[in-house]
Amino acid sequence: MLRAHAKSQRLRGAVLSGCSAHPSTLPPSRERSLQRESRRSQGHRPLCGAAAQSQAVLSARSTSMSVWLFYCLGPADREGMWDGAMEPPVEEGRTFMQVISEKYSPENFPYRRGPGMGVVVVPFGPQGSPMKDRLNLPSILVLNGCGISSAGDQGEIAAFCAHVVELDLSHNKLRDWREISKIVTNIPNLDFLNLSSNPLNETVLEPGCAEAFVRVRRLVLNNTRVSWDTVNTLTREIPELVELFLCLNEYDSVTPSTVPCPSLRLLHITDNSLQDWGDVRNFGPMFPGLDTLVMANNNLGSIQDSEDTLCRLFPNLRSVNLHNSGLNQWEDIEKLNFFPKLEEVRLLGIPLLQTYTNTERRSLIVAQLPSVSVLNGSVVTDAEREDAERFFIRYHQGYSEEELPYRYHILVTKYGKLAPLADIDLRPRCHAKVEVHCEDRVQLVSIRLDQTVAELKKQLRTVVQLSTSNMRVYYIDKDLACMLGPEELKYSTRALHSYSIRDGDEILVVPKSK
């Protein structure tokens, strides 16, 4: 205890006599980082000139000495050094402008001009501004995973981001819609905004904040778990919203909006937990101009609406994605014809098709959907459609009248009742049963057609009791014998299948004359 107390007293004396007695043991880059964190936690704006240099020296000495004391004394001794010692700083998010100033400074983002690039030059920044003399900002800003939690100085956002049209803020720490609205309000030309994977489920979006998004046309809210109240507020306040992404938000139902959003053309709502088609029905009044609906990886059940209902609710739907949905009846596939403008369908991974081969799946669906021109990403040609429709007729020929689908009768009217296709086996034959004639003896022998003439002669030795060197072998085609006569098998290495030998043909063996 006495030694520890003496050690503490000596260190305190060193602190009082000045930090120069114990130079920093930290690398210079770490010292600068600690200085920035110290200024940020105290809420001070950066200083300029001599004042900045003086403040940096004092901060460096203080920070370095604190860390040095921690390493020398350890945490137990440090607690007793003085009352009111600083607690370890809590990690805080960064501002939008801090990230921009670091990422797009001349040191990190070389100056260049070209398509998509916007160069902002600030020759004389305001006193205390953290900006460099020049920042190189493209019109498409990608700031994902940068720890952003707040906007920062709105005046600087307006000065530097007036030309920005696309902004990616995914995987940050944005929780407050007010901070997001401060950023968006000061980017007047913003067209695309990605807020995916930000924790936005705990705050409410007020209509006043939603007005900041009025110019956004494409909005991505994947994996944010935003409520339907927030979604409906946004669609109500954004008059020209065209694309909306709501994937991975754990939705198991849909809360309809009382105000439609007629401008929306594309809705991505994949990887949620929607099961009831009644929830999908809500999208019709909410988005009457909907062109593309992507609902992959939702366990949706059967389509329960009638033709009149689907035609009325989705008059403009051109493309629908139902990958890995729960559709398990052919009636659900038939109902896709009720969407009046449907041209493209994706239906991989549904339970209905699990028992079919790939060829059967595609042919049966193409035949069921005459207006669909793109299936699972592949164009349906006229030739493919005709083959699929003919296949559909033949596939259902064994069904009872009650089991026949409605589409079957339409196709029979078009093509008639087709005869079953002949079952032709195009595989090469491996064996043939032939009659072996030798003098006055006849014997039925099975021969392999993949063997050579020499191998056949070896097989016939036991049949005709002749050596291979003492026999001449002839082939007689039973159908062409009267026209062609016997053909001698005189090429020892030639394979028998090349003679087109079939069951019932004859092999004539003649002893060589002495």
C-alpha positions as CSV (number, residue, x, y, z in Angstrom):
1,M,0.0,0.0,0.0
2,L,2.8,2.4,0.9
3,R,4.7,1.7,-2.3
4,A,1.5,2.2,-4.4
5,H,0.8,5.5,-2.5
6,A,4.4,6.7,-3.2
7,K,4.1,5.8,-6.8
8,S,0.8,7.7,-7.1
9,Q,2.4,10.8,-5.4
10,R,5.4,10.7,-7.8
11,L,3.0,10.6,-10.8
12,R,0.9,13.4,-9.4
13,G,4.0,15.5,-9.1
14,A,4.9,14.8,-12.7
15,V,1.4,15.9,-13.8
16,L,1.7,19.1,-11.7
17,S,5.2,19.9,-13.1
18,G,4.1,19.5,-16.7
19,C,3.4,16.8,-19.2
20,S,6.7,17.2,-21.0
21,A,8.4,15.0,-18.4
22,H,6.5,12.0,-19.9
23,P,6.2,12.2,-23.6
24,S,3.3,10.4,-25.3
25,T,3.7,6.7,-25.9
26,L,0.9,6.7,-28.4
27,P,1.4,6.8,-32.2
28,P,0.8,10.3,-33.7
29,S,-2.3,9.1,-35.7
30,R,-3.9,7.8,-32.4
31,E,-3.1,11.1,-30.7
32,R,-4.8,13.1,-33.5
33,S,-7.8,10.7,-33.3
34,L,-8.1,11.2,-29.5
35,Q,-7.8,15.0,-29.9
36,R,-10.8,15.0,-32.4
37,E,-12.9,12.8,-30.0
38,S,-12.1,15.2,-27.2
39,R,-13.2,18.3,-29.1
40,R,-16.3,16.5,-30.3
41,S,-17.4,15.4,-26.9
42,Q,-16.9,19.0,-25.5
43,G,-19.1,20.4,-28.3
44,H,-16.4,22.8,-29.5
45,R,-16.1,23.8,-33.1
46,P,-12.6,23.5,-34.6
47,L,-10.3,26.5,-34.1
48,C,-8.1,28.1,-36.7
49,G,-4.6,29.5,-36.7
50,A,-2.5,29.8,-33.5
51,A,-5.5,29.2,-31.3
52,A,-6.0,25.8,-33.0
53,Q,-2.4,24.9,-32.6
54,S,-2.4,25.9,-28.9
55,Q,-5.6,24.0,-28.3
56,A,-4.2,20.9,-30.1
57,V,-1.0,20.9,-28.0
58,L,-2.9,21.2,-24.7
59,S,-5.4,18.5,-25.8
60,A,-2.6,16.2,-26.9
61,R,-0.7,16.6,-23.7
62,S,-3.8,16.0,-21.6
63,T,-5.1,13.1,-23.5
64,S,-1.6,11.5,-23.9
65,M,-0.9,11.9,-20.1
66,S,-4.3,10.4,-19.2
67,V,-3.6,7.3,-21.3
68,W,0.0,7.1,-20.0
69,L,-1.2,7.2,-16.4
70,F,-3.8,4.5,-17.2
71,Y,-1.1,2.1,-18.6
72,C,1.3,2.9,-15.7
73,L,-1.1,2.7,-12.8
74,G,-3.8,0.3,-14.1
75,P,-7.5,0.8,-13.7
76,A,-7.5,0.2,-9.9
77,D,-4.9,3.0,-9.2
78,R,-6.4,5.3,-11.7
79,E,-9.7,5.3,-9.8
80,G,-8.0,6.7,-6.7
81,M,-5.8,9.4,-8.5
82,W,-8.4,12.1,-8.3
83,D,-12.1,12.7,-7.8
84,G,-14.2,13.3,-10.9
85,A,-11.9,11.3,-13.3
86,M,-13.4,11.1,-16.8
87,E,-15.3,7.9,-17.6
88,P,-14.5,6.1,-20.8
89,P,-16.2,7.9,-23.6
90,V,-19.4,6.4,-25.0
91,E,-19.3,5.7,-28.7
92,E,-21.5,8.2,-30.5
93,G,-22.6,8.4,-34.1
94,R,-21.2,10.8,-36.5
95,T,-22.9,13.6,-38.5
96,F,-23.7,13.5,-42.1
97,M,-21.3,16.5,-42.8
98,Q,-18.5,14.9,-40.8
99,V,-18.6,11.8,-43.0
100,I,-18.7,13.9,-46.2
101,S,-15.8,16.0,-45.1
102,E,-13.7,12.9,-44.4
103,K,-14.7,10.7,-47.3
104,Y,-14.7,13.3,-50.1
105,S,-11.7,15.4,-49.0
106,P,-9.0,15.9,-51.7
107,E,-6.8,13.5,-49.9
108,N,-9.3,10.6,-50.1
109,F,-11.2,11.4,-53.3
110,P,-9.0,12.7,-56.1
111,Y,-10.2,15.7,-58.1
112,R,-11.8,14.8,-61.4
113,R,-14.6,15.8,-63.7
114,G,-16.8,13.5,-65.7
115,P,-20.4,12.1,-66.0
116,G,-22.0,11.9,-62.6
117,M,-19.4,14.1,-60.9
118,G,-20.2,17.3,-59.2
119,V,-17.3,19.4,-57.9
120,V,-18.0,21.9,-55.2
121,V,-15.3,24.6,-54.6
122,V,-15.3,26.5,-51.3
123,P,-12.5,29.0,-51.4
124,F,-13.4,30.9,-48.2
125,G,-15.4,28.8,-45.7
126,P,-17.0,30.2,-42.6
127,Q,-15.0,30.6,-39.4
128,G,-14.7,27.3,-37.6
129,S,-16.0,25.3,-40.5
130,P,-14.6,21.7,-40.6
131,M,-14.6,21.7,-44.4
132,K,-11.5,21.6,-46.5
133,D,-10.9,24.4,-48.9
134,R,-12.3,22.1,-51.6
135,L,-14.5,19.0,-51.5
136,N,-15.0,16.8,-54.5
137,L,-18.6,15.6,-54.3
138,P,-20.2,13.3,-57.0
139,S,-23.9,13.6,-57.7
140,I,-24.3,10.1,-56.4
141,L,-23.3,9.8,-52.7
142,V,-22.7,6.4,-51.2
143,L,-22.3,6.8,-47.4
144,N,-23.4,3.3,-46.2
145,G,-22.0,1.9,-43.0
146,C,-20.4,5.2,-41.8
147,G,-22.0,5.4,-38.4
148,I,-24.1,8.5,-39.3
149,S,-26.7,9.3,-36.6
150,S,-27.5,13.0,-37.2
151,A,-27.4,15.6,-39.9
152,G,-24.9,18.2,-38.8
153,D,-24.8,21.8,-40.0
154,Q,-27.8,22.3,-42.4
155,G,-26.2,25.3,-44.0
156,E,-23.2,23.2,-45.0
157,I,-25.4,20.4,-46.4
158,A,-27.2,23.0,-48.6
159,A,-23.9,24.5,-49.8
160,F,-22.3,21.2,-50.7
161,C,-25.1,18.9,-51.8
162,A,-27.3,21.0,-54.0
163,H,-26.3,18.9,-57.1
164,V,-26.8,15.5,-55.4
165,V,-29.4,13.3,-57.0
166,E,-28.9,9.9,-55.3
167,L,-28.0,9.2,-51.7
168,D,-27.2,5.9,-50.0
169,L,-27.5,6.1,-46.2
170,S,-28.0,2.4,-45.6
171,H,-26.5,0.5,-42.6
172,N,-26.0,3.7,-40.5
173,K,-27.4,4.7,-37.0
174,L,-30.2,7.0,-38.1
175,R,-33.1,6.7,-35.6
176,D,-34.7,10.0,-35.8
177,W,-36.8,11.0,-38.8
178,R,-36.2,14.7,-37.9
179,E,-32.5,14.2,-38.5
180,I,-33.2,12.5,-41.8
181,S,-35.5,15.3,-42.9
182,K,-32.8,17.9,-42.1
183,I,-30.5,16.1,-44.6
184,V,-33.2,15.6,-47.3
185,T,-34.6,19.1,-47.0
186,N,-31.2,20.6,-48.0
187,I,-30.7,18.4,-51.0
188,P,-33.2,20.0,-53.5
189,N,-32.5,17.6,-56.4
190,L,-32.6,14.3,-54.5
191,D,-34.3,11.6,-56.6
192,F,-33.2,8.4,-54.9
193,L,-32.8,7.7,-51.2
194,N,-31.7,4.5,-49.6
195,L,-32.3,4.2,-45.8
196,S,-32.1,0.4,-45.5
197,S,-30.9,-1.2,-42.3
198,N,-31.3,1.9,-40.1
199,P,-33.2,1.4,-36.8
200,L,-36.3,3.4,-37.8
201,N,-39.0,1.3,-36.1
202,E,-38.9,3.2,-32.8
203,T,-39.8,6.7,-33.9
204,V,-42.9,8.2,-35.5
205,L,-42.7,10.2,-38.7
206,E,-44.7,13.4,-38.3
207,P,-46.4,14.8,-41.4
208,G,-44.3,17.9,-41.1
209,C,-41.1,15.9,-41.4
210,A,-42.5,13.8,-44.2
211,E,-42.9,17.0,-46.3
212,A,-39.1,17.0,-46.6
213,F,-39.3,14.0,-48.9
214,V,-41.6,15.6,-51.4
215,R,-39.0,15.5,-54.3
216,V,-37.9,11.8,-53.8
217,R,-39.1,9.5,-56.5
218,R,-37.4,6.2,-55.4
219,L,-37.3,5.3,-51.7
220,V,-35.7,2.2,-50.2
221,L,-36.7,1.2,-46.7
222,N,-35.5,-2.4,-46.6
223,N,-34.8,-4.0,-43.2
224,T,-35.9,-0.9,-41.3
225,R,-39.1,-2.4,-39.8
226,V,-40.9,0.9,-40.4
227,S,-44.6,0.8,-39.5
228,W,-47.4,0.9,-42.0
229,D,-48.4,4.3,-40.5
230,T,-45.0,5.6,-41.5
231,V,-45.2,4.1,-44.9
232,N,-48.6,5.6,-45.5
233,T,-47.5,9.0,-44.2
234,L,-44.6,8.9,-46.8
235,T,-46.8,7.8,-49.7
236,R,-49.3,10.5,-48.8
237,E,-46.7,13.3,-48.7
238,I,-44.6,12.3,-51.7
239,P,-46.7,13.2,-54.8
240,E,-44.3,11.7,-57.4
241,L,-43.1,8.5,-55.7
242,V,-42.4,5.9,-58.4
243,E,-40.5,3.1,-56.6
244,L,-40.9,1.8,-53.1
245,F,-38.9,-1.0,-51.4
246,L,-40.2,-2.6,-48.2
247,C,-38.3,-5.9,-48.1
248,L,-37.2,-7.7,-44.9
249,N,-39.5,-5.7,-42.6
250,E,-41.3,-8.6,-40.9
251,Y,-44.7,-7.6,-42.1
252,D,-47.4,-10.2,-41.6
253,S,-50.3,-7.9,-42.6
254,V,-50.9,-4.7,-44.5
255,T,-52.6,-1.6,-43.1
256,P,-54.3,0.2,-46.0
257,S,-53.9,3.9,-46.5
258,T,-57.0,6.2,-46.8
259,V,-55.1,8.3,-49.4
260,P,-54.0,6.6,-52.6
261,C,-50.6,7.0,-54.2
262,P,-51.4,6.9,-57.9
263,S,-47.8,7.7,-59.0
264,L,-46.3,4.5,-57.6
265,R,-45.2,2.0,-60.4
266,L,-42.9,-0.5,-58.6
267,L,-43.5,-2.1,-55.2
268,H,-40.9,-4.5,-53.7
269,I,-42.1,-6.3,-50.6
270,T,-40.1,-9.5,-50.7
271,D,-39.0,-11.6,-47.7
272,N,-41.8,-10.7,-45.4
273,S,-44.4,-12.9,-43.7
274,L,-47.5,-12.1,-45.7
275,Q,-49.9,-15.1,-45.9
276,D,-53.4,-13.8,-46.6
277,W,-54.2,-12.7,-50.2
278,G,-56.6,-10.2,-48.6
279,D,-53.4,-8.1,-47.6
280,V,-52.3,-8.1,-51.3
281,R,-55.8,-6.9,-52.2
282,N,-55.1,-3.7,-50.2
283,F,-52.3,-2.7,-52.6
284,G,-54.9,-2.1,-55.4
285,P,-56.6,0.9,-53.8
286,M,-53.4,2.1,-52.3
287,F,-51.4,2.1,-55.6
288,P,-53.9,2.2,-58.5
289,G,-51.1,2.8,-61.0
290,L,-49.0,-0.2,-59.9
291,D,-47.1,-1.7,-62.8
292,T,-44.7,-4.2,-61.1
293,L,-45.4,-6.1,-57.9
294,V,-42.6,-8.2,-56.4
295,M,-43.7,-10.4,-53.6
296,A,-41.1,-13.2,-53.6
297,N,-40.5,-15.2,-50.4
298,N,-43.9,-14.6,-48.8
299,N,-46.0,-17.6,-47.9
300,L,-49.1,-16.3,-49.7
301,G,-52.0,-18.7,-50.0
302,S,-54.5,-19.1,-52.8
303,I,-55.7,-16.1,-54.9
304,Q,-59.2,-15.6,-53.5
305,D,-60.5,-12.8,-55.7
306,S,-62.8,-13.1,-58.7
307,E,-62.1,-11.9,-62.2
308,D,-64.0,-8.7,-61.8
309,T,-62.3,-7.9,-58.5
310,L,-58.7,-8.4,-59.8
311,C,-59.5,-6.5,-63.0
312,R,-60.8,-3.6,-61.0
313,L,-58.1,-3.5,-58.3
314,F,-55.0,-4.0,-60.6
315,P,-55.9,-2.5,-63.9
316,N,-52.3,-1.6,-64.8
317,L,-50.3,-4.5,-63.3
318,R,-47.9,-5.7,-66.0
319,S,-45.4,-7.8,-64.0
320,V,-45.8,-10.0,-60.8
321,N,-43.2,-12.0,-58.9
322,L,-44.5,-14.9,-56.8
323,H,-41.3,-16.8,-56.3
324,N,-41.4,-19.1,-53.3
325,S,-45.0,-18.3,-52.5
326,G,-47.6,-20.8,-51.2
327,L,-49.6,-21.2,-54.3
328,N,-50.7,-24.9,-54.6
329,Q,-53.6,-25.0,-57.0
330,W,-53.8,-24.7,-60.8
331,E,-56.9,-22.5,-60.2
332,D,-54.4,-19.9,-58.8
333,I,-52.4,-19.9,-62.0
334,E,-55.6,-19.6,-64.1
335,K,-56.6,-16.5,-62.1
336,L,-53.4,-14.7,-63.2
337,N,-55.2,-14.3,-66.5
338,F,-57.7,-12.0,-64.8
339,F,-55.0,-9.2,-64.5
340,P,-55.9,-7.4,-67.8
341,K,-52.4,-6.2,-68.7
342,L,-50.2,-8.9,-67.2
343,E,-47.2,-9.7,-69.4
344,E,-44.4,-11.0,-67.1
345,V,-44.7,-13.7,-64.4
346,R,-42.2,-15.3,-62.1
347,L,-43.3,-18.5,-60.4
348,L,-40.3,-20.6,-59.3
349,G,-40.4,-22.5,-56.0
350,I,-44.1,-22.8,-55.5
351,P,-45.5,-26.0,-53.9
352,L,-47.8,-26.6,-56.9
353,L,-44.9,-27.3,-59.3
354,Q,-42.7,-29.4,-57.1
355,T,-43.8,-32.8,-58.5
356,Y,-43.3,-31.8,-62.2
357,T,-40.1,-31.9,-64.3
358,N,-38.7,-28.6,-65.5
359,T,-40.1,-29.2,-69.0
360,E,-43.5,-30.0,-67.7
361,R,-43.6,-26.9,-65.4
362,R,-42.8,-24.4,-68.1
363,S,-45.0,-26.0,-70.7
364,L,-48.0,-26.3,-68.5
365,I,-47.7,-22.7,-67.2
366,V,-47.1,-21.2,-70.7
367,A,-50.2,-23.0,-71.9
368,Q,-52.2,-21.7,-69.0
369,L,-51.2,-18.0,-69.5
370,P,-51.7,-17.0,-73.1
371,S,-51.0,-13.3,-72.6
372,V,-47.7,-13.8,-70.7
373,S,-44.7,-13.1,-72.9
374,V,-42.0,-13.5,-70.3
375,L,-41.9,-16.4,-67.8
376,N,-39.3,-16.6,-65.1
377,G,-37.1,-14.1,-67.0
378,S,-37.2,-16.0,-70.3
379,V,-39.1,-14.8,-73.4
380,V,-41.9,-17.1,-74.6
381,T,-41.6,-17.5,-78.4
382,D,-44.5,-18.3,-80.7
383,A,-43.1,-21.7,-81.4
384,E,-42.6,-22.5,-77.7
385,R,-46.2,-21.4,-77.0
386,E,-47.6,-23.7,-79.7
387,D,-45.6,-26.7,-78.5
388,A,-46.7,-26.0,-74.9
389,E,-50.3,-25.8,-75.8
390,R,-50.2,-29.0,-77.8
391,F,-48.4,-30.6,-74.8
392,F,-51.1,-29.3,-72.5
393,I,-53.8,-31.1,-74.5
394,R,-52.0,-34.4,-74.6
395,Y,-51.1,-34.2,-70.9
396,H,-54.8,-34.0,-69.9
397,Q,-56.2,-36.6,-72.3
398,G,-56.5,-39.2,-69.5
399,Y,-58.5,-36.9,-67.2
400,S,-62.2,-37.2,-66.5
401,E,-64.5,-34.5,-67.8
402,E,-64.9,-33.1,-64.3
403,E,-61.1,-32.8,-63.8
404,L,-60.3,-31.1,-67.1
405,P,-59.3,-27.4,-66.7
406,Y,-61.1,-24.7,-68.5
407,R,-58.1,-23.9,-70.6
408,Y,-58.1,-27.5,-72.0
409,H,-61.5,-26.9,-73.8
410,I,-60.2,-23.6,-75.3
411,L,-57.1,-25.3,-76.7
412,V,-59.1,-28.3,-78.1
413,T,-61.2,-25.8,-80.0
414,K,-58.0,-24.3,-81.4
415,Y,-56.0,-27.5,-82.2
416,G,-58.6,-30.3,-82.0
417,K,-58.2,-33.5,-80.0
418,L,-54.7,-34.6,-80.7
419,A,-53.5,-38.2,-81.0
420,P,-50.8,-39.3,-78.5
421,L,-47.3,-38.9,-79.7
422,A,-45.6,-42.1,-80.8
423,D,-43.2,-43.5,-78.2
424,I,-40.0,-43.7,-80.2
425,D,-36.9,-45.1,-78.5
426,L,-33.9,-43.5,-80.2
427,R,-31.3,-45.1,-78.0
428,P,-28.9,-47.4,-79.9
429,R,-29.7,-51.1,-79.6
430,C,-27.2,-53.2,-77.7
431,H,-28.3,-56.7,-78.7
432,A,-30.0,-58.6,-81.5
433,K,-31.3,-62.1,-81.8
434,V,-30.2,-63.6,-85.2
435,E,-30.4,-67.0,-86.9
436,V,-26.9,-68.5,-87.5
437,H,-26.9,-70.8,-90.5
438,C,-23.9,-73.2,-91.1
439,E,-24.4,-75.9,-93.7
440,D,-27.6,-77.7,-92.6
441,R,-27.7,-76.4,-89.0
442,V,-29.7,-73.4,-87.8
443,Q,-29.4,-71.9,-84.3
444,L,-30.9,-68.7,-82.7
445,V,-28.1,-66.7,-81.1
446,S,-28.1,-63.4,-79.2
447,I,-25.2,-61.2,-80.2
448,R,-23.8,-57.9,-78.9
449,L,-23.9,-55.1,-81.4
450,D,-21.1,-53.1,-79.8
451,Q,-18.5,-55.9,-80.6
452,T,-16.4,-56.1,-83.8
453,V,-16.5,-58.7,-86.6
454,A,-13.5,-60.4,-85.1
455,E,-15.2,-60.7,-81.7
456,L,-18.3,-62.1,-83.4
457,K,-16.2,-64.9,-85.1
458,K,-14.8,-65.9,-81.7
459,Q,-18.4,-66.1,-80.3
460,L,-19.4,-68.3,-83.3
461,R,-16.6,-70.8,-82.8
462,T,-18.6,-72.9,-80.3
463,V,-21.8,-72.6,-82.4
464,V,-20.4,-73.8,-85.8
465,Q,-17.4,-75.8,-84.5
466,L,-15.0,-74.0,-86.8
467,S,-11.9,-71.9,-86.1
468,T,-12.0,-68.2,-86.8
469,S,-9.4,-68.6,-89.5
470,N,-11.5,-71.3,-91.2
471,M,-14.8,-69.4,-91.5
472,R,-16.3,-66.8,-93.7
473,V,-19.2,-64.8,-92.2
474,Y,-22.1,-63.2,-94.1
475,Y,-24.9,-60.9,-93.0
476,I,-28.4,-61.3,-94.5
477,D,-31.0,-58.5,-94.0
478,K,-34.3,-60.3,-93.8
479,D,-36.2,-57.5,-95.5
480,L,-33.7,-56.8,-98.3
481,A,-32.3,-60.2,-98.9
482,C,-34.0,-60.6,-102.2
483,M,-32.5,-57.4,-103.5
484,L,-29.1,-57.2,-101.9
485,G,-28.2,-60.8,-101.0
486,P,-25.6,-61.8,-98.4
487,E,-23.0,-59.2,-97.3
488,E,-19.7,-60.6,-96.2
489,L,-18.3,-59.4,-92.9
490,K,-14.7,-59.2,-93.9
491,Y,-13.4,-56.2,-91.9
492,S,-12.3,-57.6,-88.6
493,T,-12.3,-54.2,-86.7
494,R,-15.7,-53.0,-87.9
495,A,-18.4,-52.8,-85.2
496,L,-21.6,-54.8,-85.8
497,H,-24.0,-51.9,-85.1
498,S,-22.7,-50.2,-88.3
499,Y,-24.4,-53.0,-90.4
500,S,-27.8,-52.1,-88.8
501,I,-28.4,-55.7,-87.6
502,R,-31.9,-56.2,-86.1
503,D,-33.8,-59.0,-84.5
504,G,-34.6,-61.8,-87.0
505,D,-31.8,-61.1,-89.4
506,E,-29.5,-64.0,-90.4
507,I,-25.8,-64.8,-90.1
508,L,-24.4,-67.3,-92.6
509,V,-21.1,-69.1,-91.8
510,V,-19.4,-70.9,-94.6
511,P,-16.2,-73.0,-94.1
512,K,-13.3,-71.9,-96.2
513,S,-12.4,-74.3,-99.0
514,K,-9.0,-76.2,-98.6
